Amino acid sequence: MKQPLPPMVNLDSDAIRRIREEKRLTQLYVAKVVGVTTDTVSRWENNRYPSIKRENALRLAEALEIPVGDILEKGTAPTAPDQGADVVPEEPAGEKGSPLLRRIVALVFFAFVAVAVTVFFWGRQDELALDRFSAQRLLPNYAAPETVIPVRIRLMADTTAKGFILREHFPRGWKMVEASPPPSSLDNEAGVARWIIKPGEERPRVVYRLKVDATADVGSQARFSGEIVVSPTGRSLSVPTNGDKVLKVAPIIWADLDGDGVIDDGEMLEASDTYDEMRGVHMDWDILEKIWDAGGYRWDAEEVRFIPERPAAPNASSPLTP
């Protein structure tokens, strides 16, 4: 079992700066997560505050998404307990040996029970706290190379006492072009976006528009992942994002749910609901109306766009001859 950190710990300033830069995080983002100013983060990185409180060290590790030990100065260790307080005096062998042994066994047993009960209720407390946080991602079934698709993440979270971080991983090479709200941190190269949701902030969803990589292979699958990071009991815990995780790269417009080259009435209604949820970002509704009116569409790979087109009529069967 890991020993708890002492009230004050020593920071490895070089490690803090290196890890933050490797993860492409700004000092402003780290400062918001920890709850300090950017000047304080700068002082930590320049070793002007070599020692900080344990709580700030834990929040700093949470912001950098690493174990807290990675940012502590080598040799930093919890204060050792007083060795003289619990030393059991050595007793001579004989009749007193047996009662002493029983006493030690009893103490060890009760200590084990106490630890087990504490761990159980601590874990249960975390489970109850995490039940108040969840996220569900909604993706289209298809995405064409170099087009832009809508992504929605519905949030169900109790932010009355605790805020949280929403972290989203999208395919490398794809670019987030717009989001509502704007991400607190965005690394388009690595395909990672983060949003800080503050305590008391009403945020039913996060939405964004994603541009598909022009070199994405048609027929391949693109995968998404994400999580909510929260500290309900002082420890950093994560809740995976549920919902859609995979879509197929194909020359099919995002609103065509079954990929049949037609946007029917039902799919148009679904697209309308998506537009309502995508408030705060710019979506092209006109192209869907034109495709809906035309009855179908085709993909123009050279111009990288969908062209409204009436589907070809099926071949009429030859009349029967008498």
Backbone bond lengths (Angstrom), bond angles and torsions (degrees), N, CA, C in turn:
res aa  C-N    CA-C-N  psi(-1)  N-CA   C-N-CA  omega(-1)  CA-C   N-CA-C  phi
1 M - - - 1.466 - - 1.522 109.86 -
2 K 1.341 117.14 132.56 1.448 121.11 -178.51 1.520 109.89 -71.41
3 Q 1.369 115.20 137.58 1.442 119.49 176.62 1.524 109.41 -76.46
4 P 1.333 117.32 148.15 1.468 119.17 179.28 1.515 111.20 -68.67
5 L 1.316 115.57 154.64 1.455 120.28 177.27 1.521 109.72 -72.09
6 P 1.326 117.62 151.47 1.469 120.38 175.03 1.521 109.95 -70.52
7 P 1.321 117.83 167.23 1.473 120.01 -179.11 1.523 113.65 -58.67
8 M 1.335 117.55 -32.73 1.462 121.98 178.18 1.529 108.98 -122.43
9 V 1.331 116.96 138.51 1.465 121.55 179.99 1.522 109.33 -130.41
10 N 1.332 115.72 157.74 1.460 122.10 178.97 1.525 109.78 -97.96
11 L 1.329 116.68 132.40 1.460 122.05 -177.60 1.519 111.95 -92.34
12 D 1.334 114.80 149.53 1.463 122.22 169.84 1.529 106.35 -97.29
13 S 1.322 116.65 95.88 1.468 121.03 -172.86 1.522 112.34 -61.60
14 D 1.336 116.84 -38.88 1.469 119.58 -179.83 1.526 111.01 -63.47
15 A 1.337 116.49 -39.74 1.466 120.44 -179.60 1.528 110.58 -66.12
16 I 1.329 117.05 -38.78 1.467 120.25 -179.46 1.520 110.50 -61.42
17 R 1.341 116.10 -48.81 1.464 119.50 -178.67 1.523 110.95 -65.23
18 R 1.337 116.84 -42.89 1.465 120.71 -177.47 1.528 110.81 -62.94
19 I 1.324 117.39 -46.90 1.466 121.02 -178.17 1.529 110.43 -65.20
20 R 1.327 116.70 -42.46 1.468 119.23 179.81 1.526 111.04 -61.61
21 E 1.330 117.17 -43.14 1.464 120.30 -179.10 1.522 111.32 -70.22
22 E 1.344 117.47 -36.53 1.466 120.07 177.94 1.523 111.01 -63.04
23 K 1.323 116.58 -37.18 1.469 120.63 -179.27 1.534 112.30 -87.70
24 R 1.340 116.08 2.44 1.469 121.75 178.09 1.529 111.84 57.20
25 L 1.320 115.35 42.52 1.457 121.00 177.39 1.525 109.21 -100.31
26 T 1.314 116.73 141.58 1.457 120.39 178.00 1.525 110.08 -86.26
27 Q 1.333 115.32 157.73 1.459 119.22 175.34 1.526 110.45 -62.30
28 L 1.330 116.70 -32.42 1.463 120.14 178.89 1.519 111.21 -64.08
29 Y 1.346 117.24 -42.44 1.464 120.62 179.04 1.527 110.12 -63.02
30 V 1.337 117.07 -47.32 1.466 120.91 -179.88 1.523 109.98 -60.86
31 A 1.324 116.66 -42.95 1.460 120.36 -179.16 1.526 111.45 -61.74
32 K 1.344 117.20 -39.84 1.463 120.53 179.62 1.519 111.34 -65.14
33 V 1.341 117.14 -41.68 1.463 120.41 -179.09 1.523 110.76 -66.36
34 V 1.335 116.93 -44.04 1.467 120.68 -176.70 1.529 110.81 -75.24
35 G 1.343 116.27 -30.99 1.455 119.69 -177.29 1.510 113.00 91.25
36 V 1.342 116.59 33.47 1.461 122.19 178.51 1.529 108.27 -128.23
37 T 1.329 116.43 -176.55 1.458 120.86 177.82 1.523 110.12 -90.62
38 T 1.328 115.75 161.81 1.472 119.63 176.12 1.519 110.83 -63.91
39 D 1.334 117.15 -29.15 1.465 120.17 177.31 1.522 110.76 -63.58
40 T 1.330 116.22 -38.05 1.469 119.64 178.13 1.520 110.86 -65.74
41 V 1.336 117.30 -43.51 1.467 120.24 177.40 1.520 110.33 -60.22
42 S 1.330 117.05 -41.71 1.466 120.87 178.17 1.523 111.02 -61.54
43 R 1.319 116.98 -39.90 1.469 120.40 178.93 1.524 110.94 -66.39
44 W 1.341 116.69 -37.65 1.465 119.11 176.32 1.524 110.66 -61.78
45 E 1.327 116.21 -42.16 1.464 120.11 -177.33 1.526 112.39 -72.58
46 N 1.318 117.19 -21.36 1.465 121.00 179.98 1.525 112.50 -104.28
47 N 1.334 115.09 13.52 1.464 122.12 175.29 1.530 112.61 60.66
48 R 1.322 116.10 29.45 1.458 119.31 176.94 1.523 111.19 -88.31
49 Y 1.337 116.31 -17.37 1.460 122.96 170.45 1.524 106.73 -123.27
50 P 1.330 119.55 77.39 1.474 120.49 -174.57 1.520 113.96 -65.80
51 S 1.340 117.54 -25.53 1.465 121.00 -179.48 1.525 109.26 -119.79
52 I 1.338 115.92 135.51 1.462 120.40 177.83 1.521 109.66 -136.01
53 K 1.322 115.59 167.98 1.456 120.45 178.92 1.527 110.83 -67.81
54 R 1.318 115.12 150.18 1.460 121.36 179.70 1.532 111.43 -55.74
55 E 1.348 117.52 -42.65 1.466 120.57 -177.76 1.526 111.43 -61.67
56 N 1.331 116.89 -41.01 1.463 119.87 178.84 1.519 111.52 -68.24
57 A 1.330 117.04 -35.21 1.468 120.20 177.75 1.528 110.62 -64.79
58 L 1.335 116.83 -40.49 1.465 120.09 178.92 1.527 111.21 -65.95
59 R 1.339 116.45 -41.36 1.466 118.95 178.58 1.530 111.56 -68.98
60 L 1.331 116.67 -34.15 1.465 120.10 177.19 1.523 110.44 -64.68
61 A 1.333 116.87 -42.16 1.467 120.39 177.34 1.524 110.74 -64.02
62 E 1.332 116.60 -37.05 1.469 120.38 177.34 1.523 110.76 -63.17
63 A 1.333 116.58 -42.52 1.469 120.38 179.90 1.523 111.54 -64.02
64 L 1.338 116.70 -37.46 1.465 121.22 -179.19 1.527 112.39 -85.78
65 E 1.350 116.42 -5.98 1.468 122.20 176.42 1.528 111.69 61.90
66 I 1.338 115.81 47.02 1.463 122.31 -179.09 1.523 108.89 -141.41
67 P 1.349 117.98 162.76 1.461 120.15 171.62 1.528 110.08 -64.09
68 V 1.318 116.55 146.49 1.459 119.57 -175.99 1.525 111.93 -62.01
69 G 1.331 117.34 -28.79 1.458 119.80 -179.83 1.512 114.16 -62.27
70 D 1.344 116.77 -22.60 1.465 120.00 -178.34 1.518 113.14 -71.37
71 I 1.337 118.12 -17.80 1.462 119.69 -178.62 1.524 112.24 -111.94
72 L 1.331 116.51 7.58 1.457 119.93 178.63 1.517 110.39 -94.80
73 E 1.306 115.39 146.89 1.458 120.86 177.66 1.518 109.28 -62.33
74 K 1.308 116.22 136.58 1.458 119.76 -179.26 1.523 109.52 -59.06
75 G 1.334 113.94 131.40 1.456 118.59 -178.25 1.515 112.01 102.49
76 T 1.348 116.24 -11.57 1.463 119.01 175.31 1.513 109.21 -68.67
77 A 1.293 117.11 126.39 1.463 120.86 -176.65 1.509 108.84 -145.96
78 P 1.302 117.98 156.13 1.458 121.24 177.06 1.512 111.12 -61.43
79 T 1.322 115.51 146.74 1.449 119.91 178.10 1.514 109.71 -62.30
80 A 1.311 115.90 129.77 1.460 120.75 -176.98 1.510 109.87 -70.82
81 P 1.311 118.68 142.54 1.466 120.55 178.64 1.512 110.79 -69.89
82 D 1.328 115.63 158.53 1.453 121.36 178.94 1.510 109.39 -63.96
83 Q 1.339 114.63 118.23 1.458 118.71 -174.69 1.522 112.09 -77.54
84 G 1.338 115.70 -19.32 1.459 116.19 -174.75 1.505 113.64 -85.75
85 A 1.316 117.23 -14.20 1.459 119.02 -172.21 1.510 112.96 -73.26
86 D 1.328 117.20 -35.68 1.461 119.85 -173.04 1.519 112.57 -112.61
87 V 1.319 118.11 22.46 1.457 119.99 -179.26 1.514 108.95 -74.90
88 V 1.306 116.12 126.49 1.461 121.52 179.85 1.515 108.47 -89.61
89 P 1.327 118.83 120.58 1.469 120.01 -178.63 1.520 110.88 -64.17
90 E 1.297 113.89 143.05 1.466 119.92 -179.09 1.515 109.49 -72.82
91 E 1.296 117.06 131.68 1.455 121.83 -178.39 1.513 109.04 -109.57
92 P 1.297 116.80 146.69 1.463 119.73 179.13 1.515 111.09 -65.61
93 A 1.318 113.60 149.43 1.463 119.14 178.65 1.511 109.63 -65.00
94 G 1.291 116.78 148.30 1.445 120.07 178.50 1.502 110.34 144.46
95 E 1.342 115.20 -142.97 1.445 119.39 -175.43 1.528 112.24 -70.10
96 K 1.396 116.94 -26.46 1.461 118.72 -177.58 1.520 112.53 -77.56
97 G 1.322 117.73 -13.48 1.466 120.59 -176.87 1.513 112.02 -64.32
98 S 1.308 118.02 -41.06 1.452 121.20 -175.80 1.528 112.25 -67.89
99 P 1.345 121.89 -47.66 1.469 120.96 176.25 1.522 112.32 -60.79
100 L 1.316 117.02 -38.31 1.459 120.17 179.54 1.520 110.62 -63.72
101 L 1.325 116.35 -42.22 1.463 119.96 179.23 1.523 110.77 -63.20
102 R 1.351 115.81 -42.37 1.459 119.00 179.05 1.528 111.24 -63.61
103 R 1.335 115.24 -38.21 1.458 119.30 179.10 1.530 111.05 -64.02
104 I 1.327 116.84 -42.56 1.465 120.79 179.71 1.522 110.61 -64.73
105 V 1.348 116.36 -44.01 1.464 120.18 178.97 1.525 110.73 -60.69
106 A 1.344 116.19 -42.28 1.465 119.94 179.97 1.527 111.07 -63.84
107 L 1.346 115.91 -42.55 1.464 119.28 179.41 1.522 111.19 -63.19
108 V 1.335 116.34 -42.39 1.468 120.05 179.11 1.518 110.41 -63.73
109 F 1.332 117.35 -41.42 1.462 121.46 -179.30 1.527 111.03 -62.63
110 F 1.342 116.28 -49.31 1.464 119.07 -178.76 1.524 111.35 -65.94
111 A 1.326 116.68 -34.48 1.468 119.34 176.95 1.522 110.35 -64.68
112 F 1.348 116.18 -41.34 1.468 120.24 178.71 1.524 110.81 -62.89
113 V 1.343 116.43 -43.68 1.465 120.31 179.37 1.524 110.38 -62.21
114 A 1.333 116.41 -42.83 1.465 119.88 -179.38 1.523 111.23 -62.22
115 V 1.342 116.28 -42.81 1.465 120.11 179.18 1.525 110.39 -64.85
116 A 1.349 116.91 -43.22 1.462 120.68 -178.89 1.526 111.07 -62.28
117 V 1.335 116.49 -43.37 1.468 120.17 179.33 1.525 110.53 -64.26
118 T 1.339 116.05 -42.14 1.472 119.89 179.42 1.512 111.24 -62.09
119 V 1.344 116.57 -46.18 1.464 120.69 -179.85 1.524 110.72 -62.50
120 F 1.344 116.53 -41.07 1.466 120.11 -179.47 1.522 111.33 -61.48
121 F 1.341 116.35 -50.95 1.460 119.07 -177.18 1.518 111.93 -70.41
122 W 1.341 117.59 -30.58 1.466 120.52 176.77 1.531 109.46 -66.09
123 G 1.343 114.84 -45.42 1.461 118.55 178.07 1.515 111.72 -64.79
124 R 1.333 116.29 -39.30 1.464 120.29 178.58 1.524 110.89 -64.10
125 Q 1.335 115.99 -37.84 1.458 120.08 178.32 1.525 110.50 -62.68
126 D 1.352 116.06 -41.00 1.468 120.15 177.36 1.522 110.82 -62.72
127 E 1.354 116.44 -42.91 1.462 120.08 -179.10 1.528 111.03 -62.09
128 L 1.330 116.13 -44.00 1.460 119.41 179.82 1.520 111.01 -64.02
129 A 1.346 115.94 -37.87 1.462 119.50 179.36 1.519 111.21 -68.32
130 L 1.340 116.72 -40.66 1.460 120.21 -177.73 1.524 112.08 -69.75
131 D 1.336 117.28 -22.77 1.463 120.01 177.72 1.529 111.85 -61.74
132 R 1.329 116.76 -18.62 1.462 120.20 -178.08 1.529 112.33 -88.53
133 F 1.335 117.69 2.90 1.462 120.83 -177.30 1.525 110.13 -130.35
134 S 1.333 116.65 127.71 1.461 120.52 175.51 1.522 109.25 -156.51
135 A 1.333 115.53 157.11 1.465 122.05 178.90 1.521 108.42 -141.45
136 Q 1.321 116.30 143.04 1.467 122.12 179.57 1.524 109.09 -131.03
137 R 1.338 116.12 123.16 1.461 121.59 -179.76 1.523 110.03 -94.30
138 L 1.335 116.85 139.44 1.463 122.54 175.38 1.522 108.99 -121.69
139 L 1.335 115.74 121.34 1.460 122.90 -179.19 1.524 109.95 -118.32
140 P 1.334 117.59 153.25 1.468 118.99 168.27 1.523 109.16 -70.44
141 N 1.314 116.80 163.44 1.466 119.72 179.33 1.519 112.36 -76.45
142 Y 1.338 116.28 -27.45 1.466 120.31 -174.43 1.526 110.42 -134.40
143 A 1.339 114.95 155.93 1.461 121.87 175.48 1.519 108.19 -149.20
144 A 1.327 116.73 128.90 1.465 121.43 179.70 1.523 109.88 -91.32
145 P 1.345 117.88 147.75 1.466 120.63 179.63 1.530 112.02 -54.75
146 E 1.313 115.84 136.33 1.472 125.03 175.19 1.533 113.71 66.53
147 T 1.323 117.66 14.80 1.463 120.21 172.84 1.525 108.84 -102.03
148 V 1.325 116.01 171.02 1.460 121.43 -178.28 1.525 109.16 -111.65
149 I 1.319 116.55 132.61 1.463 121.92 -178.03 1.531 110.32 -120.03
150 P 1.334 117.45 154.56 1.468 120.85 176.35 1.531 111.08 -90.05
151 V 1.329 115.84 141.48 1.466 122.03 175.06 1.523 107.42 -129.12
152 R 1.328 115.94 130.94 1.458 121.16 179.83 1.522 109.68 -120.92
153 I 1.326 115.87 139.73 1.463 121.70 174.68 1.522 107.33 -127.08
154 R 1.329 115.74 110.87 1.462 120.53 178.96 1.523 109.08 -86.39
155 L 1.317 115.69 132.53 1.461 121.62 -176.38 1.520 110.35 -111.32
156 M 1.321 114.99 136.03 1.454 121.77 171.60 1.519 105.91 -128.26
157 A 1.335 115.88 101.07 1.458 119.33 -172.36 1.517 110.48 -145.84
158 D 1.327 114.48 143.22 1.455 121.36 175.15 1.524 107.58 -94.15
159 T 1.323 116.26 100.35 1.463 120.23 -177.51 1.527 112.24 -101.53
160 T 1.333 116.82 16.86 1.461 118.82 -178.15 1.524 111.61 -64.31
161 A 1.334 116.90 -34.21 1.461 119.62 -177.87 1.520 112.60 -116.13
162 K 1.336 117.02 -30.04 1.464 120.34 -174.96 1.520 110.89 -130.68
163 G 1.303 116.19 137.43 1.451 120.75 169.30 1.518 109.33 -87.34
164 F 1.327 116.60 -176.34 1.459 119.46 179.14 1.522 109.28 -157.91
165 I 1.314 115.44 171.71 1.460 122.60 176.13 1.525 107.95 -114.06
166 L 1.324 116.37 129.38 1.461 121.38 171.97 1.517 107.16 -99.50
167 R 1.325 116.27 122.03 1.467 121.27 -179.91 1.523 108.73 -115.60
168 E 1.328 116.46 129.79 1.462 122.52 -176.16 1.522 109.90 -124.82
169 H 1.341 115.59 131.69 1.466 122.15 177.30 1.528 108.37 -114.06
170 F 1.324 117.00 120.08 1.464 121.66 176.98 1.530 109.30 -118.34
171 P 1.348 118.58 166.79 1.470 120.69 -172.51 1.532 112.57 -58.51
172 R 1.324 115.58 139.97 1.468 120.86 175.75 1.523 109.90 -62.54
173 G 1.311 116.29 140.59 1.455 121.22 -178.06 1.515 113.01 93.39
174 W 1.329 116.88 -20.26 1.462 121.16 175.71 1.533 107.90 -86.60
175 K 1.328 117.17 150.22 1.455 120.86 -173.24 1.526 111.48 -122.95
176 M 1.316 115.55 128.80 1.455 119.94 171.99 1.526 107.75 -77.78
177 V 1.328 117.30 117.33 1.462 120.77 -175.45 1.528 112.69 -99.89
178 E 1.329 116.90 -19.97 1.461 120.19 -178.96 1.517 108.60 -164.81
179 A 1.330 116.43 145.87 1.465 120.46 179.85 1.519 109.52 -150.49
180 S 1.320 115.47 152.59 1.456 121.86 174.88 1.526 108.65 -135.31
181 P 1.344 118.05 114.92 1.461 125.78 -2.95 1.529 110.44 -73.70
182 P 1.328 118.18 165.17 1.468 119.33 175.75 1.525 110.04 -60.06
183 P 1.332 118.22 142.21 1.463 119.65 -179.35 1.521 111.85 -64.98
184 S 1.326 116.13 147.86 1.461 120.67 175.28 1.513 110.93 -71.29
185 S 1.330 115.97 -26.75 1.463 122.04 178.04 1.518 107.85 -149.43
186 L 1.340 116.99 135.01 1.463 121.53 -178.57 1.518 109.97 -138.65
187 D 1.334 116.19 127.68 1.462 122.95 173.81 1.521 106.98 -124.90
188 N 1.336 116.70 91.57 1.460 120.83 -178.04 1.520 111.85 -66.88
189 E 1.320 116.86 -27.31 1.462 119.20 -179.23 1.525 111.33 -67.89
190 A 1.332 115.81 -42.59 1.463 120.22 -179.94 1.522 112.18 -89.06
191 G 1.341 117.84 -12.53 1.457 120.81 -178.38 1.515 113.02 74.47
192 V 1.348 117.04 46.82 1.466 121.33 -178.96 1.524 109.14 -134.24
193 A 1.321 115.77 131.17 1.465 121.55 174.69 1.520 108.54 -130.95
194 R 1.330 115.58 147.29 1.463 120.87 -179.52 1.521 109.14 -134.54
195 W 1.327 114.59 140.42 1.461 121.25 174.96 1.519 108.48 -124.07
196 I 1.322 117.03 132.19 1.462 121.81 172.99 1.527 108.05 -94.49
197 I 1.319 116.56 117.46 1.464 121.95 176.16 1.528 106.90 -102.65
198 K 1.308 116.57 114.11 1.458 121.14 -173.22 1.529 111.53 -81.13
199 P 1.344 116.89 157.64 1.470 119.82 177.17 1.524 111.20 -56.58
200 G 1.331 115.49 134.61 1.454 120.70 179.28 1.514 114.88 84.51
201 E 1.325 118.48 -6.05 1.465 120.99 -178.68 1.525 110.07 -81.80
202 E 1.314 116.25 122.60 1.460 121.24 178.00 1.530 108.49 -82.72
203 R 1.308 116.30 111.37 1.466 120.46 -176.41 1.519 108.71 -138.66
204 P 1.354 118.12 89.85 1.468 119.67 -176.86 1.518 113.83 -72.07
205 R 1.337 117.32 -20.92 1.468 118.70 -179.37 1.519 110.43 -159.69
206 V 1.330 114.10 160.36 1.466 123.32 169.44 1.519 106.24 -123.38
207 V 1.325 117.74 132.08 1.465 120.86 -178.89 1.522 109.09 -128.74
208 Y 1.324 115.05 151.71 1.463 118.27 175.69 1.521 110.80 -154.70
209 R 1.337 115.18 158.34 1.460 122.83 176.29 1.521 107.86 -105.32
210 L 1.326 115.41 133.38 1.459 121.38 -173.72 1.523 110.05 -124.36
211 K 1.334 115.87 126.90 1.463 120.53 178.59 1.520 109.67 -92.65
212 V 1.326 115.60 126.44 1.464 121.97 -177.18 1.528 109.40 -73.36
213 D 1.322 115.76 142.29 1.468 121.38 177.35 1.530 109.79 -59.70
214 A 1.330 116.06 133.46 1.468 120.42 -179.46 1.517 112.16 -63.41
215 T 1.345 116.50 -24.26 1.470 120.21 -178.14 1.522 112.60 -96.24
216 A 1.331 117.36 7.47 1.469 119.72 179.92 1.525 109.96 -61.05
217 D 1.306 116.03 133.04 1.465 121.17 -177.39 1.527 110.72 -74.58
218 V 1.331 115.64 125.67 1.461 120.21 175.79 1.530 109.05 -63.50
219 G 1.303 116.31 131.32 1.459 121.58 -177.27 1.515 113.24 98.58
220 S 1.336 116.98 -13.12 1.463 120.13 179.83 1.527 110.38 -81.47
221 Q 1.321 115.58 168.07 1.458 121.39 178.36 1.524 109.67 -111.41
222 A 1.305 116.30 138.61 1.464 122.31 177.64 1.525 108.46 -108.61
223 R 1.325 116.02 134.47 1.464 120.89 -174.15 1.532 111.41 -113.82
224 F 1.316 114.36 143.84 1.455 122.97 178.89 1.533 108.62 -123.68
225 S 1.319 115.91 154.50 1.462 120.83 173.57 1.522 107.99 -154.10
226 G 1.308 115.68 169.56 1.456 119.24 179.71 1.511 110.93 176.73
227 E 1.328 115.76 175.62 1.450 120.50 179.96 1.524 110.13 -162.87
228 I 1.321 113.64 159.42 1.459 121.65 168.83 1.519 106.95 -98.30
229 V 1.321 117.27 130.23 1.460 122.51 177.45 1.522 107.53 -109.33
230 V 1.321 116.05 124.41 1.458 121.09 -175.33 1.521 108.98 -142.23
231 S 1.327 116.32 155.56 1.468 121.62 178.11 1.521 109.09 -124.69
232 P 1.335 117.48 73.77 1.470 119.59 -175.13 1.514 114.00 -69.01
233 T 1.333 117.22 -29.11 1.467 120.20 -177.66 1.517 111.27 -125.12
234 G 1.328 116.68 23.30 1.459 119.82 -179.71 1.508 113.94 95.07
235 R 1.337 117.12 -11.22 1.462 121.21 177.40 1.522 109.31 -106.90
236 S 1.330 115.97 145.14 1.464 120.55 179.85 1.522 109.47 -79.20
237 L 1.344 116.42 119.36 1.458 122.35 -179.38 1.522 108.94 -127.13
238 S 1.321 116.71 155.60 1.464 120.31 -178.77 1.522 110.91 -127.93
239 V 1.328 114.83 145.43 1.461 123.07 176.58 1.523 107.33 -120.61
240 P 1.348 118.89 115.10 1.470 120.32 -178.19 1.525 111.98 -61.16
241 T 1.326 115.79 144.79 1.460 121.59 175.43 1.523 109.63 -72.85
242 N 1.320 116.44 129.61 1.463 121.43 178.66 1.526 110.01 -89.90
243 G 1.318 115.63 -174.21 1.457 120.48 175.92 1.514 113.19 92.05
244 D 1.340 116.14 -150.11 1.464 121.85 -175.52 1.525 111.02 -72.59
245 K 1.319 115.35 138.03 1.462 121.19 -179.92 1.522 113.05 -126.49
246 V 1.334 117.69 -14.49 1.465 121.06 -174.05 1.525 109.55 -137.46
247 L 1.331 116.33 140.88 1.463 121.53 168.52 1.525 108.42 -135.86
248 K 1.325 116.40 164.05 1.462 121.66 -176.87 1.522 110.27 -105.40
249 V 1.338 115.53 134.79 1.460 121.04 175.22 1.523 108.08 -81.05
250 A 1.335 116.61 118.86 1.466 121.55 -176.21 1.525 108.77 -159.32
251 P 1.343 118.35 157.02 1.469 121.72 178.70 1.527 111.55 -76.64
252 I 1.329 115.27 57.25 1.466 122.61 -176.35 1.521 108.14 -130.30
253 I 1.317 117.20 134.16 1.460 120.73 -179.81 1.528 109.72 -69.79
254 W 1.330 116.38 148.24 1.464 121.05 -170.59 1.529 113.25 -60.23
255 A 1.347 118.02 -29.77 1.469 120.33 -177.09 1.520 112.96 -79.61
256 D 1.332 117.96 -11.23 1.470 122.42 179.65 1.525 107.82 -83.86
257 L 1.312 116.33 89.03 1.464 121.26 -170.42 1.517 113.33 -64.71
258 D 1.341 117.93 -36.65 1.463 119.88 -177.86 1.525 112.51 -98.47
259 G 1.335 117.53 -0.37 1.459 120.61 174.82 1.513 114.82 66.83
260 D 1.337 117.41 31.10 1.470 119.65 -177.42 1.525 113.02 -96.82
261 G 1.344 117.16 8.34 1.457 119.91 179.12 1.509 114.13 80.62
262 V 1.323 117.40 10.50 1.465 122.74 -179.16 1.525 108.51 -135.33
263 I 1.332 116.80 139.50 1.465 121.08 170.30 1.524 107.11 -103.74
264 D 1.328 115.68 102.04 1.465 119.18 -176.90 1.530 110.41 -84.35
265 D 1.334 115.93 -178.14 1.461 120.35 -175.50 1.528 111.88 -61.54
266 G 1.326 115.83 -42.67 1.462 119.32 -179.77 1.518 111.68 -63.05
267 E 1.324 116.70 -41.66 1.464 120.61 179.37 1.529 111.02 -68.60
268 M 1.324 116.83 -32.75 1.467 120.27 177.37 1.523 110.64 -66.35
269 L 1.325 116.74 -38.39 1.462 120.11 176.85 1.529 110.85 -65.66
270 E 1.334 116.07 -41.10 1.469 119.98 176.92 1.525 110.36 -61.82
271 A 1.343 116.45 -42.63 1.464 120.55 179.12 1.525 110.96 -63.05
272 S 1.336 116.43 -37.16 1.464 120.30 178.41 1.525 111.07 -63.18
273 D 1.333 116.50 -41.08 1.467 120.14 176.82 1.526 110.86 -63.38
274 T 1.336 115.87 -39.10 1.460 119.60 178.27 1.522 110.55 -62.48
275 Y 1.330 116.78 -44.38 1.463 120.92 178.65 1.521 111.23 -58.90
276 D 1.329 116.74 -40.86 1.461 120.06 179.55 1.526 111.02 -60.93
277 E 1.322 116.25 -38.58 1.463 119.95 -179.43 1.526 112.69 -77.89
278 M 1.326 116.98 -20.05 1.467 120.81 -177.84 1.527 112.15 -89.14
279 R 1.307 117.34 27.41 1.461 120.29 178.12 1.529 109.81 -63.04
280 G 1.319 114.14 139.56 1.459 118.91 -178.88 1.510 112.87 103.56
281 V 1.347 117.34 -12.97 1.465 121.60 175.16 1.531 108.25 -127.12
282 H 1.314 116.13 162.92 1.466 120.71 -174.58 1.527 110.22 -96.80
283 M 1.321 115.85 121.05 1.457 122.22 179.02 1.527 109.55 -119.22
284 D 1.336 115.94 145.97 1.465 121.74 -179.45 1.529 109.22 -91.52
285 W 1.337 115.38 98.50 1.454 120.38 179.63 1.525 111.43 -83.19
286 D 1.333 116.79 -27.31 1.469 121.03 -175.32 1.525 112.18 -58.89
287 I 1.344 117.29 -43.03 1.464 119.54 -176.49 1.522 110.36 -63.45
288 L 1.333 117.37 -35.67 1.464 119.54 179.19 1.527 110.72 -68.05
289 E 1.318 116.90 -40.41 1.468 119.51 178.32 1.527 111.31 -63.59
290 K 1.332 116.49 -40.46 1.467 119.98 179.79 1.531 111.07 -65.52
291 I 1.337 115.94 -41.16 1.465 119.46 178.15 1.526 110.20 -66.55
292 W 1.318 116.38 -40.44 1.467 121.51 179.34 1.528 110.48 -62.16
293 D 1.343 115.52 -44.64 1.469 119.50 179.27 1.530 111.56 -65.92
294 A 1.345 116.18 -39.62 1.469 119.72 -177.95 1.518 111.85 -72.17
295 G 1.303 116.17 -26.97 1.463 119.49 -179.43 1.511 113.60 97.67
296 G 1.338 118.07 -10.07 1.458 120.34 179.27 1.516 110.87 -175.51
297 Y 1.327 116.47 -171.82 1.460 121.17 -178.70 1.521 109.26 -160.32
298 R 1.330 114.27 168.26 1.461 120.47 171.58 1.524 108.42 -138.61
299 W 1.317 115.19 159.14 1.464 121.83 -178.21 1.523 109.86 -97.39
300 D 1.338 116.20 125.85 1.464 122.03 176.19 1.525 107.37 -103.02
301 A 1.330 116.06 102.56 1.462 120.52 -175.24 1.521 112.26 -67.62
302 E 1.332 117.56 -33.22 1.462 120.16 -178.43 1.527 111.35 -69.77
303 E 1.314 116.65 -43.87 1.461 120.50 179.52 1.526 112.40 -87.86
304 V 1.312 116.26 -6.49 1.469 122.81 179.22 1.535 110.02 53.35
305 R 1.313 115.73 58.76 1.464 119.32 177.55 1.526 110.02 -159.47
306 F 1.315 114.08 161.77 1.459 120.93 177.02 1.526 108.85 -94.33
307 I 1.322 116.29 133.78 1.458 122.17 -177.77 1.523 109.08 -112.07
308 P 1.341 117.84 120.70 1.473 120.06 177.05 1.526 109.98 -60.10
309 E 1.309 115.83 136.75 1.470 119.23 -176.08 1.516 108.63 -159.18
310 R 1.308 115.53 135.51 1.459 119.28 177.74 1.525 108.99 -73.88
311 P 1.326 118.27 130.39 1.462 120.48 -179.32 1.518 111.46 -59.80
312 A 1.315 115.14 145.27 1.467 119.55 178.01 1.522 109.40 -65.83
313 A 1.305 115.68 139.37 1.465 120.30 179.25 1.514 109.33 -68.79
314 P 1.313 117.84 140.81 1.463 119.98 178.24 1.523 110.70 -63.42
315 N 1.316 115.70 149.13 1.465 120.25 -179.32 1.527 110.19 -61.06
316 A 1.311 114.15 129.06 1.471 118.20 178.51 1.513 109.73 -71.19
317 S 1.300 115.22 140.59 1.467 118.76 -179.73 1.534 109.95 -74.87
318 S 1.276 115.58 147.15 1.474 120.22 -179.63 1.521 109.82 -68.46
319 P 1.329 116.45 137.17 1.474 118.03 179.54 1.512 110.42 -64.71
320 L 1.298 115.43 150.17 1.464 120.05 179.08 1.521 109.72 -74.79
321 T 1.260 115.72 137.24 1.477 120.44 177.09 1.513 109.01 -94.74
322 P 1.356 115.92 141.67 1.475 117.61 -179.50 1.506 110.48 -66.96
